[in-house]
Structures are given as structure tokens and as C-alpha cells.
């Protein structure tokens, strides 16, 4: 788009999702950012704008970001469950799931969909049951996720995958049975995979905490996203922008739509934002 619906002032903080927003899905494994996107993010950082990456990615998938951007931005990962200083390789904040709550929601999801399989992202690594993922994706194999998890594991994201339901229907069903136990969302296009965090933990909540600690109000934040797990973040930010390739539900709630991920839509928008005066 040529003109952003924004007041004539540069934002103090830019928050962006990664996969499907600034990293094309064909580059999910490599984490490759385009040269234009790298230049725009670096320019924002060098101009004094706080850049925060807010992603569903786990800790173990953040290496490529640091390789390409160095000290640009902290990362809020696992849908808000973890805040990490990638350059220092240090976890700053974590919001883990309670073991009892995880057990209750696993039982409820199995009851509604016997084909459901489970994996768990923990600070210690990724643990999964045999039917959930191929060997190279995890550190432990077992018949159930309960057996796979070490007793001391700090689980920050529980994942459930359906073998028979479509993605949106599965998300709605898990939200219903998990209400009050977990926060459930979805970020993988076309895959019936639901991601669950502790109650009240989502991208917007953790981003709001981070912004408050740095004295930045929501009205001074611009956020970019592409999937349902970005909805709260776009609603919280002073300006919430969806990429043109986003899930229809996100485009509906966004303040405006920018260019598609593969067309460097976020980079083009940042370039416009940096052209605004600071006051």
C-alpha cells in the first residue's frame, strides 16, 4: 500500500511476527530474511526504534535470526511464553504451563479427537510422542507425550495435531475444551496444529509487559502479523498491520493490510514509517 493509516509520528517500537510475515514459508527451515527486510529492520534499530520479534517459533529455531541481524531486537517466542536475548543466548522471562493443567487439557483433547497427537516445547528442548513427528524433530521418543517429558521439564508450549479435523475447526474445539486451562491458538497454514500456552499467555500480553518495562505505550507501537496467533498483538498495538498473504481472520481485524510476505510488504511499510518525524 502507498499510504499507511498512521499519525504523522514515527513509532517507538516495531513488533513483527516471523514466519509468513517477514520469513516466507518456503524459507521456514533456513529462517532466511530478504536483503530488503534485513536492511529495513537494521535501519529501524539504528534510528532508535525498538525492534521486537514476536513469534510462535521455539528457542531452538532462533539461531538464523541472530546470524542475520546480530543484536537487532529481543525475541518473544513460543507465542509469548518466553522472552530471550538472542545475542547473549539468555532467557529473560518464561511463562511455563503447569503440569496438572497440561495433563487435563491433553485428556480433554484426546477425548474430543482420538486421532490427536502431542508434542511439547520446553526450555530444555522438544519432546514428543511417536505419532507426532519424525525422529529428527525431537530429543525423546515415547508412546505418549507424558512418557516423553522428563519430570523436570519446563514446558512453555504444548502442541496438538489432529488427524481428521480441519485447522480452524480443531482450534475452535480445543479452545472450548481448554477454556480456563490454556490459551490456544494456531499459526501453521493448512495444518491442523493447535499451540497451547499457560492461561493469559499470548503474544500481546508479553509484548505489553515488555513495552511497559521500557516506558512505551501501545499507541507508539506498530505490529505486523499473518496468522490467528497474531490477532491479540495487532489489536493491542496502536497500529496493527496484516500482510496481504495473511489468514482471512487476521486481515479482518487488522487496521490495514500491507504487501504480502514474499513481496517484502513489512520492509516497505517500515521504510514509510521511518520517513515520519519523531515528534
ABEGO torsion letter per residue (X at the ends): XABBBBBBBBBABBBBBBBGAABBAAAAAAGBBBAAAAAAAAAAAAAGBBBBBBBABBAAAAAAAAAAAEABEBBBBGGGABBBBAAAGBBABBBBBBAAAAAAAAAAAAAABAABBBBBBBAAEBBBBAAABBAAABABBBABAAAABBAABBBABBBBBBAABBAAAAAAAAAAAABGABBBBBABBGBBBBBBBBBGBBAAAAAAAAAAAAGBBAAABBBBBABAAAAAAAAABABBBBBAABBAAAAAABABBBBBAAAGAAAAAAAAAAABBAX
